[in-house]
């Protein structure tokens, strides 16, 4: 062996014929073969654009997996395992947020070199992103119409639409703990977006004024706030990256671009968890 070379240990398997290998377990032939630039001739920076969005979709798949599991845990009074899953989601959101810095290296001139190859494809059409929003409570049945061309995506969204949101399940758990969550919240139409419910504030005020007595609920409330904050930071970083690359121009899918993304920053999943703060301080 040459100087500076690390020798392979004798126990390392060399012959993998007939064995499950790293590449076959991860289906790397399919994964690494899924980047197919459409610009002609292929533009150097189109690969960055594709990898950025494909990896985002993989992380969104994990986020959905964890949020669905958290919903199920909450429905069975499993608050601790639900919080473990939400902690993982928060880390994924940090990765997704930091990832925008890579795409932000794409200049307007570079993007213009392959933008025409994108046609009408747009991040607006990410059904996994929409499903995450549905699970977190920002539901809109009309959104299903945008996926009429993709029955699988439409079915996934319909399932997320018709299930109680993560917040619905949390409030039901709070009610089972004996706290007076308003009955209309427990019986609400879960296919509609959650809106501010002033009647919930006294319940949350009790949790925040006596955290020692309600410690796990208190911790859960803060985890939900962390989750929303992480999601909003991701949205904001997305907006700033798009603004940096295309300025005030329209998106490829027909949206107004930055203006459309900025409107999403006004949406909130858990409005009472923010409103209760002012009450506690008073």
C-alpha positions in Angstrom: 0.0 0.0 0.0 1.2 3.5 -0.8 1.7 6.0 2.0 -1.5 7.7 3.0 -3.7 4.8 1.7 -6.1 3.2 4.0 -6.0 -0.6 3.6 -9.3 -2.4 3.2 -9.9 -4.6 6.3 -9.8 -8.4 5.6 -13.4 -8.9 6.8 -14.9 -6.5 4.2 -17.0 -8.5 1.7 -15.6 -8.3 -1.8 -17.7 -10.7 -3.8 -21.3 -9.5 -3.8 -22.6 -11.7 -6.5 -26.0 -13.0 -5.4 -26.0 -10.7 -2.3 -27.9 -7.6 -1.5 -25.6 -4.7 -2.1 -25.7 -1.0 -1.2 -26.7 0.0 -4.7 -29.4 -2.7 -5.1 -30.9 -2.0 -1.7 -31.2 1.7 -2.5 -32.2 1.1 -6.1 -29.5 3.5 -7.2 -29.8 2.6 -10.8 -33.3 4.0 -10.8 -32.5 6.9 -8.5 -29.4 8.1 -10.2 -30.9 7.5 -13.6 -33.9 9.7 -12.9 -32.1 13.0 -13.8 -32.9 13.6 -17.5 -32.3 17.2 -18.6 -34.6 18.3 -21.4 -32.7 21.3 -22.7 -31.1 20.8 -26.1 -28.2 20.8 -26.0 -28.2 19.9 -22.2 -27.5 23.0 -20.2 -24.9 22.5 -17.4 -27.1 24.0 -14.7 -30.3 22.0 -15.4 -28.9 19.1 -13.4 -28.7 21.3 -10.3 -32.4 22.3 -10.8 -33.5 18.7 -11.2 -31.5 17.4 -8.2 -32.7 20.2 -6.0 -36.4 19.4 -6.6 -36.0 15.6 -6.6 -34.3 15.6 -3.2 -36.9 18.0 -1.9 -39.6 15.5 -2.9 -37.8 12.7 -1.2 -37.6 14.7 2.0 -41.3 15.6 1.7 -42.1 11.9 1.4 -40.4 11.4 4.8 -42.2 14.4 6.3 -45.5 13.0 5.2 -44.5 9.6 6.6 -43.7 11.1 10.0 -46.7 13.4 10.1 -49.1 10.6 9.3 -47.5 8.5 12.1 -47.8 11.4 14.5 -51.5 11.7 13.6 -52.0 8.0 14.4 -50.1 8.3 17.7 -52.1 11.2 18.8 -55.4 9.4 18.0 -54.2 6.6 20.3 -53.1 9.0 23.1 -49.5 8.4 22.2 -48.2 11.9 22.7 -44.6 11.0 23.4 -44.0 9.0 20.1 -45.9 11.7 18.2 -43.5 14.4 19.6 -40.5 12.2 18.6 -41.8 12.2 15.0 -42.4 15.9 15.0 -38.8 16.5 16.2 -37.6 14.5 13.2 -39.8 16.6 10.9 -38.3 19.8 12.3 -34.8 18.6 11.4 -36.0 17.7 7.9 -37.4 21.2 7.5 -34.0 22.7 8.4 -32.4 20.6 5.7 -35.0 21.7 3.2 -34.5 25.3 4.2 -30.7 25.2 4.0 -31.0 23.4 0.6 -32.4 26.5 -1.0 -28.9 28.0 -0.6 -27.6 25.6 -3.3 -30.3 26.6 -5.8 -29.6 30.3 -5.0 -26.3 29.8 -6.7 -28.3 29.7 -10.0 -28.1 33.1 -11.7 -30.9 34.5 -13.9 -28.7 34.0 -16.9 -28.1 30.4 -16.1 -31.7 29.7 -15.4 -32.8 31.4 -18.7 -30.6 28.9 -20.5 -32.9 26.0 -19.7 -36.2 27.5 -18.4 -37.9 27.0 -21.7 -37.5 23.2 -21.3 -39.6 23.2 -18.2 -42.8 24.0 -20.1 -45.7 24.5 -17.6 -44.1 22.3 -14.9 -44.0 24.1 -11.6 -43.4 23.5 -7.9 -47.0 24.6 -7.4 -47.9 21.1 -8.8 -46.0 19.3 -6.0 -48.8 17.1 -4.6 -46.6 16.0 -1.7 -46.2 19.6 -0.6 -50.0 20.1 -0.8 -50.5 16.9 1.2 -48.2 18.3 3.9 -50.2 21.5 4.1 -53.4 19.4 4.3 -52.1 17.3 7.1 -51.1 20.5 9.0 -54.6 21.9 8.5 -54.4 24.3 5.5 -57.0 22.4 3.5 -58.7 23.4 0.3 -60.8 20.8 -1.5 -60.6 22.8 -4.8 -56.9 22.0 -4.9 -57.9 18.4 -6.0 -59.0 19.8 -9.3 -55.4 20.7 -10.1 -54.5 17.0 -10.0 -57.3 15.6 -12.1 -54.6 14.4 -14.5 -52.9 12.3 -11.8 -55.3 9.9 -10.0 -52.7 8.7 -7.6 -51.9 12.3 -6.5 -55.6 13.2 -6.3 -56.3 10.1 -4.1 -53.4 11.0 -1.7 -54.7 14.5 -1.4 -58.3 13.3 -0.9 -57.1 11.0 2.0 -55.3 13.9 3.6 -58.3 16.2 3.1 -60.8 13.8 4.7 -58.6 12.8 7.7 -58.5 15.0 10.8 -55.4 17.2 10.7 -52.5 16.9 13.1 -54.0 19.8 15.1 -57.4 18.2 15.1 -55.9 15.1 16.6 -54.0 17.1 19.2 -57.1 19.0 20.3 -59.0 15.8 20.6 -56.3 14.4 22.8 -56.4 17.6 24.9 -60.2 17.1 25.3 -59.7 13.4 26.4 -57.3 14.8 29.1 -60.3 16.6 30.6 -59.7 20.1 29.4 -62.8 21.9 28.0 -62.0 22.1 24.3 -65.1 23.6 22.6 -67.4 21.0 21.3 -67.7 22.7 17.9 -64.0 22.2 17.4 -64.2 18.5 18.1 -67.1 18.0 15.7 -66.0 20.4 13.0 -65.9 19.5 9.3 -62.3 18.3 9.0 -62.2 18.8 5.2 -62.2 22.6 5.8 -59.2 24.6 6.8 -58.9 25.3 10.6 -59.6 29.0 11.4 -59.0 30.9 14.6 -61.2 29.7 17.4 -61.3 32.2 20.3 -63.0 29.6 22.5 -59.8 27.5 22.6 -57.8 30.3 24.1 -58.9 29.7 27.8 -57.8 26.0 27.4 -54.4 26.9 26.1 -54.0 29.7 28.6 -54.5 27.1 31.4 -51.8 24.9 29.9 -49.3 27.8 29.6 -50.1 29.3 33.1 -49.5 25.9 34.8 -46.9 24.1 32.7 -45.9 21.9 35.6 -49.4 20.4 35.8 -49.7 20.0 32.0 -46.1 19.5 31.1 -46.4 17.1 28.1 -49.2 19.2 26.6 -47.2 22.4 27.2 -44.2 20.7 25.5 -46.5 19.6 22.6 -47.8 23.1 22.1 -44.2 24.4 21.8 -43.3 21.6 19.4 -46.2 22.6 17.2 -45.0 26.2 17.2 -41.5 25.0 16.3 -43.0 23.0 13.5 -45.0 26.0 12.1 -42.0 28.3 12.4 -39.8 25.8 10.5 -42.4 25.5 7.8 -42.6 29.3 7.5 -38.8 29.7 7.4 -38.8 27.2 4.5 -41.5 29.1 2.7 -39.6 32.4 3.2 -36.3 30.9 2.0 -38.1 29.6 -1.1 -39.6 33.0 -1.8 -36.2 34.7 -1.5 -34.5 32.1 -3.7 -37.2 32.6 -6.4 -36.9 36.4 -6.1 -33.1 36.1 -6.5 -33.4 33.9 -9.6 -36.4 35.4 -11.5 -37.2 38.6 -9.8 -40.8 39.7 -10.0 -41.5 37.7 -13.1 -44.3 35.1 -13.3 -43.8 31.4 -12.5 -43.6 28.7 -15.1 -47.0 27.3 -14.0 -48.8 30.5 -14.5 -48.6 31.9 -11.0 -47.5 35.5 -10.2 -44.3 34.1 -8.8 -42.9 35.9 -5.8 -46.2 37.7 -5.1 -48.0 34.3 -4.9 -45.3 32.9 -2.6 -45.4 35.9 -0.3 -49.2 35.5 0.2 -48.5 32.0 1.7 -46.5 33.7 4.5 -49.8 35.0 6.0 -51.2 31.5 6.4 -51.0 29.9 9.9 -51.7 26.4 10.9 -52.1 26.9 14.7 -53.3 30.5 15.2 -54.4 30.0 18.8 -50.9 28.9 19.9 -49.7 32.3 18.8 -52.7 34.3 20.1 -52.4 32.7 23.6 -48.9 34.2 24.1 -50.3 37.8 24.4 -52.8 36.5 26.9 -50.2 34.8 29.0 -48.0 37.9 29.0 -51.0 40.0 30.1 
